């Protein structure tokens, strides 16, 4: 049952990404009041470009994304890729920026404030946290001057 749930998440993510890209960011950027970004990383093992649509939590000039993977017991592949390469591409709408990656984990004082912001935007993150035994990391994406 859980495997099929994560398979469905992957399928919907691909469809979301396709619509986002084909519409030039006009469709797929916002849903139910939540802003979505496209996070592009380089695969740790493959070296291939990988993109994932993620809920974006505003944090000053940065955005925070939650590595929840729907409450899976493993981190999402995009998070593993970011641990390997701390620079990513972030697209919001039609705007694309190179961003520096900062990983925030439980125990970091900033984590709890950011988690509250994330749950205020999408309460499902708390359900994901309860569904898994792993600690769900957060990632701050800060634009860098290019």
KANORPE-V859206 format. One record per pair of residues at least 6 apart in sequence whose C-alpha atoms are under 8 Angstrom apart, sorted by the first residue. I is the first residue (numbers start at 1). GAP is how many residues later the second one is. D is the distance in Angstrom with one decimal. If there is no record, write none. Layout:
# KANORPE-V859206
i/gap/d
I/GAP/D
I/GAP/D
This chain:
# KANORPE-V859206
i/gap/d
6/63/7.8
6/64/7.3
6/66/7.6
9/61/7.6
13/39/6.7
13/40/6.2
14/38/7.7
16/12/6.4
16/37/6.9
17/11/7.7
17/21/7.2
17/34/7.7
17/35/6.8
17/36/5.9
19/8/6.5
19/9/6.5
20/6/7.0
20/7/5.5
20/8/4.9
20/9/6.8
20/73/7.8
24/69/6.9
24/70/5.8
25/67/7.1
25/68/3.9
25/69/5.1
26/67/6.2
26/68/7.6
28/8/7.0
29/6/5.6
29/7/4.9
29/8/6.6
29/63/6.6
29/64/5.7
30/6/5.8
34/21/6.6
34/22/7.3
34/87/6.7
34/88/7.6
35/20/5.9
35/21/5.5
35/22/7.5
36/17/6.4
36/18/5.4
36/19/4.5
36/20/5.3
36/56/6.9
37/16/5.6
37/17/5.5
37/18/6.5
37/19/6.0
37/53/6.5
37/54/5.5
37/55/4.8
37/56/7.4
38/13/6.3
38/14/5.5
38/15/4.5
38/16/6.3
38/52/5.7
38/53/5.0
38/54/6.6
39/12/5.4
39/13/5.3
39/14/6.3
39/15/7.1
39/49/6.9
39/50/5.9
39/51/4.9
39/52/6.6
40/9/6.7
40/10/5.5
40/11/4.2
40/12/6.6
40/48/5.9
40/49/5.0
40/50/6.4
41/8/5.9
41/9/5.2
41/10/6.3
41/37/6.5
41/40/6.3
41/41/6.7
41/44/7.8
41/46/7.8
41/47/5.3
41/48/6.7
42/6/5.5
42/7/4.7
42/8/6.0
42/39/6.3
42/40/8.0
42/43/7.3
42/46/7.9
43/6/6.2
43/7/6.4
43/35/7.8
43/38/5.5
44/36/7.3
44/37/5.1
44/40/6.1
44/41/7.8
50/28/7.4
51/27/7.8
52/26/7.2
54/11/6.6
54/12/7.9
55/10/6.3
55/11/7.7
56/7/5.8
56/8/5.8
56/9/5.5
57/6/5.3
57/7/4.9
57/8/6.4
57/60/7.1
57/61/6.0
57/64/7.3
58/6/6.4
61/81/6.9
61/82/7.5
62/78/6.6
62/79/5.5
62/80/4.5
62/81/6.6
63/77/5.7
63/78/5.2
63/79/6.7
64/50/7.7
64/54/8.0
64/74/6.7
64/75/5.4
64/76/4.5
64/77/6.1
65/73/5.9
65/74/5.3
65/75/6.6
65/76/7.8
66/52/7.7
66/70/7.2
66/71/6.5
66/72/4.8
66/73/6.4
67/8/6.4
67/9/6.3
67/12/6.4
67/69/5.9
67/70/5.6
67/71/6.0
67/72/7.5
68/7/7.0
68/8/7.3
68/57/7.1
68/60/6.4
68/61/7.4
68/68/5.7
68/69/7.5
69/6/6.6
69/7/5.5
69/59/8.0
70/55/7.9
70/58/5.5
71/56/7.4
71/57/3.9
71/58/6.0
71/59/7.5
71/60/5.2
71/61/5.2
72/56/7.7
72/59/7.4
72/60/6.0
73/59/5.4
73/60/6.4
73/61/6.0
74/60/7.4
75/61/7.8
82/6/7.3
82/19/7.1
86/14/6.0
86/15/4.9
86/16/7.4
87/11/6.9
87/12/5.6
87/13/4.8
87/14/5.7
88/10/5.8
88/11/5.3
88/12/6.6
88/13/7.0
88/53/8.0
89/7/6.8
89/8/5.7
89/9/4.5
89/10/5.8
90/6/5.6
90/7/5.3
90/8/6.2
90/9/6.5
90/51/7.9
91/6/6.4
97/46/6.1
97/47/7.5
98/45/5.8
98/46/5.9
98/47/7.7
98/48/7.2
99/42/5.5
99/43/5.0
99/44/4.1
99/45/5.3
100/40/8.0
100/41/5.7
100/42/5.1
100/43/6.2
100/44/6.4
101/38/6.6
101/39/5.8
101/40/5.0
101/41/6.6
102/37/5.6
102/38/5.0
102/39/6.7
103/34/6.9
103/35/6.0
103/36/4.6
103/37/6.4
104/6/7.4
104/7/5.9
104/33/6.0
104/34/5.1
104/35/5.9
104/36/7.4
105/6/6.1
105/30/7.6
105/31/7.3
105/32/4.9
105/33/6.3
106/6/7.3
106/29/7.0
106/30/7.9
106/31/7.2
111/27/7.3
114/24/7.9
115/23/7.9
118/7/7.3
119/6/5.8
119/7/6.5
129/6/7.6
129/7/6.8
